């Protein structure tokens, strides 16, 4: 059998894992700096937990897990005979792989509400699965890195999360635009256009604007039962206004939504977030974008999306306010807001733009090469001393030819090697070679440690 991978999944070799761990380390450090606590939830959830939370499009992308044992024993026979997969699924599958980290987080909050102090801030870095069509920057198995706050209505948190996006991408060295909108504003637009009964259909269509363009969105809205005149009004209302600052745009929307109480509330929320954000120093621009819709149905307030500047890639992150997600699990009136970082896309862009440092944390720092049996035992003893001193180091398993050992060290991409022979054993002065420059010099073990630690700190 020829080995293969399921579509939309990837292996990660040692060098890739070092880079991924570097990225996750930046994210973890940022989350903790902002006061978020770590959390993990299971890879699979009950399908009853997952379905109905992501809208029509999201539910189609859920990976279902067949029941244990003879899963056809309790299958809906009429659905089976009719080849009706939608009706058959509930009888043969009770669990699914998690689609995101937000819904499992809401489930966790409800189950552990008596143990938590609210507002509760958590971060989570785990894999999720979506039965999406694989393409550049889009996979069926990928990591999400989430930060959420539940138990507070304060719009300070929206501004804080925008600041968290700004901090992380500044640390990475990747310029981005942080876009923000409000679902209440979009609902107000639906009211003005007389299509509140098609609000979800409208947002799902708008969410595809960058993929299908205005014509595609117009067509989809009409296909979803929105009158052509109303669809055209929606598109003209969200069309970008050139050379218009945030204050002017919000003023224009205030006029448009003057008869919508919900829409005006959304505008007031946006103004307050911009007021908070204006009191911080940000390296990346926070911009109001009325075309931002976020198709997931659980968002109720401010919504975010992050896009790289000068890069042909989809969004690098997104999120928003959800006023009653926990209510789906029996805990009413607990508001929350959260964001997610698209780790896979961020990784791909960092690799493409050469943003990973040459010396990565966790990388092997030093490789020992012994030239004969006695020096090999001496090197093994020295290896223990190096490791206890905090140096990531290793030794070839036998005193093979120098060329063979050097080739192996080069394959491991080790920055430095320490060559030990009978003369080095006697004098305690070892040959330290820089693998990139080829420079070689004699030095004692203390000098070796000092050089390695100075490089590590630098």
Order of alpha helices (4+ residues) and beta strands (2+ residues): alpha-beta-beta-alpha-alpha-beta-alpha-alpha-beta-alpha-beta-beta-alpha-beta-alpha-alpha-alpha-alpha-alpha-alpha-beta-beta-beta-beta-alpha-beta-alpha-beta-alpha-beta-alpha-beta-beta-alpha
